[in-house]
Amino acid sequence: MLPESPCTRTRLAAAKIGNVDACSCGMIHLNLGATTLRFTPTAFELLGAMIDEARRERAAADDPLIAAPRELPEAEAGGPGQA
């Protein structure tokens, strides 16, 4: 059975790699290409903190292979034109 009132989404952010939507049901949707991950607001905040920590560790790394940022080709980054 379908719900009486479908959820509505509000776009919070968008980039070539995907987007983030807040849903009226209280979930946060992280859309990466054909994959959508749904998070509670608390889990989404924890994900953000984990990514921030990884970015700090990467920036502080002595290993140039870890620390050196590189541009990803559009298809590898999940951008337009990816099959």
C-alpha positions as CSV (number, residue, x, y, z in Angstrom):
1,M,0.0,0.0,0.0
2,L,1.3,3.5,-0.9
3,P,1.6,6.1,1.9
4,E,-1.1,8.7,2.0
5,S,1.3,11.6,1.7
6,P,4.6,10.9,-0.1
7,C,7.8,12.4,1.3
8,T,9.0,15.7,-0.1
9,R,12.7,16.5,-0.5
10,T,14.6,19.7,-0.2
11,R,18.0,20.0,-1.9
12,L,20.7,20.9,0.6
13,A,23.8,20.7,-1.7
14,A,24.7,19.6,-5.2
15,A,28.0,18.9,-7.0
16,K,29.2,17.0,-10.0
17,I,29.5,13.8,-7.9
18,G,26.0,13.9,-6.5
19,N,23.7,15.8,-4.1
20,V,22.3,15.8,-0.6
21,D,18.5,16.1,0.1
22,A,16.6,16.5,3.3
23,C,13.4,14.5,3.3
24,S,10.1,15.4,5.1
25,C,10.2,12.0,6.8
26,G,13.3,13.2,8.7
27,M,16.0,11.3,6.7
28,I,19.0,12.7,4.8
29,H,19.6,11.3,1.3
30,L,23.1,11.2,-0.1
31,N,22.8,10.6,-3.8
32,L,25.9,9.5,-5.7
33,G,25.1,8.5,-9.3
34,A,22.7,5.6,-9.2
35,T,23.3,5.0,-5.4
36,T,21.3,6.7,-2.6
37,L,22.4,6.3,1.0
38,R,19.8,7.3,3.6
39,F,20.9,8.6,7.0
40,T,19.3,9.8,10.1
41,P,20.4,13.3,10.9
42,T,22.7,12.0,13.7
43,A,24.3,9.4,11.4
44,F,24.7,12.1,8.7
45,E,26.5,14.4,11.2
46,L,28.8,11.4,12.2
47,L,29.5,10.8,8.6
48,G,30.5,14.4,8.1
49,A,32.8,14.3,11.2
50,M,34.4,11.1,9.9
51,I,35.1,12.7,6.5
52,D,36.4,15.8,8.1
53,E,38.8,13.7,10.2
54,A,40.0,11.8,7.1
55,R,40.6,15.1,5.3
56,R,42.7,16.4,8.2
57,E,44.7,13.2,8.4
58,R,45.3,13.3,4.6
59,A,46.4,17.0,4.8
60,A,48.8,16.2,7.6
61,A,50.2,13.0,6.0
62,D,53.9,12.8,5.3
63,D,53.3,10.4,2.4
64,P,52.9,12.4,-0.8
65,L,50.7,9.7,-2.3
66,I,48.2,10.2,0.5
67,A,48.6,14.0,0.9
68,A,48.7,15.1,-2.7
69,P,45.2,15.8,-4.1
70,R,44.5,14.8,-7.6
71,E,41.7,15.6,-10.0
72,L,39.5,12.7,-10.9
73,P,38.3,12.2,-14.5
74,E,34.6,13.1,-14.7
75,A,33.6,9.5,-15.2
76,E,35.7,8.3,-12.2
77,A,34.3,11.0,-10.0
78,G,30.7,10.0,-10.8
79,G,30.0,13.0,-12.9
80,P,27.9,13.4,-16.0
81,G,28.5,10.9,-18.7
82,Q,29.2,8.0,-16.4
83,A,27.5,4.8,-17.5
